[in-house]
Amino acid sequence: MTAFVRHPLVARDAAGAFTLDADLLAKHFGWPAETLRDFMRRGMVASTVERGEGEDEGKWRLTVRCGNRRWQAIVGSDGAISDEHLEFVPLRSGRPA
Protein backbone atom coordinates (compact mmCIF):
# COMPACT_ATOMS: atom_id res chain seq x y z
CA MET A 1 0.00 0.00 0.00
CA THR A 2 1.37 3.41 -0.98
CA ALA A 3 0.58 6.34 1.27
CA PHE A 4 -0.26 9.68 -0.30
CA VAL A 5 2.04 12.38 1.06
CA ARG A 6 0.89 15.96 0.59
CA HIS A 7 3.79 18.34 0.11
CA PRO A 8 3.29 21.31 2.40
CA LEU A 9 3.03 24.83 1.03
CA VAL A 10 5.17 26.15 3.89
CA ALA A 11 8.47 24.63 5.00
CA ARG A 12 11.50 25.88 6.91
CA ASP A 13 15.10 25.42 5.94
CA ALA A 14 17.97 24.53 8.28
CA ALA A 15 18.42 28.20 9.22
CA GLY A 16 14.72 28.55 10.09
CA ALA A 17 13.79 30.65 7.04
CA PHE A 18 10.40 29.97 5.50
CA THR A 19 10.21 28.55 2.00
CA LEU A 20 7.08 28.23 -0.11
CA ASP A 21 6.31 25.66 -2.78
CA ALA A 22 5.98 27.72 -5.98
CA ASP A 23 3.66 25.21 -7.68
CA LEU A 24 1.19 25.23 -4.80
CA LEU A 25 1.46 28.99 -4.30
CA ALA A 26 0.69 29.52 -7.99
CA LYS A 27 -2.50 27.51 -7.55
CA HIS A 28 -3.50 29.81 -4.68
CA PHE A 29 -3.05 32.78 -7.01
CA GLY A 30 -5.03 30.99 -9.73
CA TRP A 31 -2.12 30.83 -12.17
CA PRO A 32 -0.05 28.15 -13.82
CA ALA A 33 3.24 27.60 -11.98
CA GLU A 34 5.23 28.96 -14.93
CA THR A 35 3.37 32.28 -14.71
CA LEU A 36 4.39 32.71 -11.07
CA ARG A 37 7.97 31.67 -11.85
CA ASP A 38 8.08 34.24 -14.67
CA PHE A 39 6.84 36.96 -12.29
CA MET A 40 9.48 35.89 -9.77
CA ARG A 41 12.27 36.09 -12.39
CA ARG A 42 11.06 39.58 -13.33
CA GLY A 43 11.13 40.74 -9.70
CA MET A 44 7.36 41.18 -9.50
CA VAL A 45 6.79 39.07 -6.37
CA ALA A 46 7.27 40.52 -2.89
CA SER A 47 7.03 38.71 0.42
CA THR A 48 7.17 39.55 4.11
CA VAL A 49 7.35 37.53 7.31
CA GLU A 50 6.03 38.95 10.57
CA ARG A 51 6.67 37.24 13.90
CA GLY A 52 3.79 37.15 16.37
CA GLU A 53 4.14 38.78 19.76
CA GLY A 54 2.18 38.45 22.98
CA GLU A 55 -0.71 36.03 22.53
CA ASP A 56 0.49 35.38 18.96
CA GLU A 57 3.99 34.31 20.03
CA GLY A 58 5.06 31.18 18.17
CA LYS A 59 3.09 32.18 15.07
CA TRP A 60 4.12 33.99 11.92
CA ARG A 61 2.16 35.87 9.26
CA LEU A 62 3.50 35.24 5.78
CA THR A 63 2.45 37.60 3.00
CA VAL A 64 3.14 37.19 -0.71
CA ARG A 65 2.05 39.88 -3.13
CA CYS A 66 2.13 39.88 -6.91
CA GLY A 67 0.21 42.42 -8.96
CA ASN A 68 -3.26 42.84 -7.54
CA ARG A 69 -3.17 39.60 -5.51
CA ARG A 70 -2.07 39.18 -1.91
CA TRP A 71 -1.92 35.81 -0.16
CA GLN A 72 -1.52 35.74 3.60
CA ALA A 73 -1.18 32.79 5.95
CA ILE A 74 -0.79 32.34 9.68
CA VAL A 75 1.78 29.63 10.36
CA GLY A 76 2.43 27.92 13.68
CA SER A 77 5.74 26.76 15.09
CA ASP A 78 5.11 23.31 13.57
CA GLY A 79 4.78 24.82 10.09
CA ALA A 80 1.03 24.17 9.90
CA ILE A 81 -1.16 26.85 8.36
CA SER A 82 -3.96 27.76 10.75
CA ASP A 83 -5.52 30.46 8.56
CA GLU A 84 -4.99 31.73 5.03
CA HIS A 85 -6.69 33.92 2.49
CA LEU A 86 -6.19 35.49 -0.90
CA GLU A 87 -7.44 38.95 -1.63
CA PHE A 88 -7.44 41.31 -4.55
CA VAL A 89 -5.90 44.65 -3.66
CA PRO A 90 -5.36 47.90 -5.57
CA LEU A 91 -2.25 47.98 -7.66
CA ARG A 92 0.54 50.04 -6.17
CA SER A 93 1.35 53.21 -8.01
CA GLY A 94 4.70 54.87 -7.89
CA ARG A 95 5.92 54.17 -11.35
CA PRO A 96 6.11 57.16 -13.68
CA ALA A 97 3.24 57.32 -16.16
C-alpha positions, -999 to +999 in steps of 0.1 A: +000+000+000+014+034-010+006+063+013-003+097-003+020+124+011+009+160+006+038+183+001+033+213+024+030+248+010+052+261+039+085+246+050+115+259+069+151+254+059+180+245+083+184+282+092+147+286+101+138+307+070+104+300+055+102+285+020+071+282-001+063+257-028+060+277-060+037+252-077+012+252-048+015+290-043+007+295-080-025+275-076-035+298-047-030+328-070-050+310-097-021+308-122-001+282-138+032+276-120+052+290-149+034+323-147+044+327-111+080+317-119+081+342-147+068+370-123+095+359-098+123+361-124+111+396-133+111+407-097+074+412-095+068+391-064+073+405-029+070+387+004+072+395+041+073+375+073+060+389+106+067+372+139+038+372+164+041+388+198+022+385+230-007+360+225+005+354+190+040+343+200+051+312+182+031+322+151+041+340+119+022+359+093+035+352+058+024+376+030+031+372-007+020+399-031+021+399-069+002+424-090-033+428-075-032+396-055-021+392-019-019+358-002-015+357+036-012+328+060-008+323+097+018+296+104+024+279+137+057+268+151+051+233+136+048+248+101+010+242+099-012+269+084-040+278+108-055+305+086-050+317+050-067+339+025-062+355-009-074+390-016-074+413-045-059+447-037-054+479-056-022+480-077+005+500-062+014+532-080+047+549-079+059+542-114+061+572-137+032+573-162 
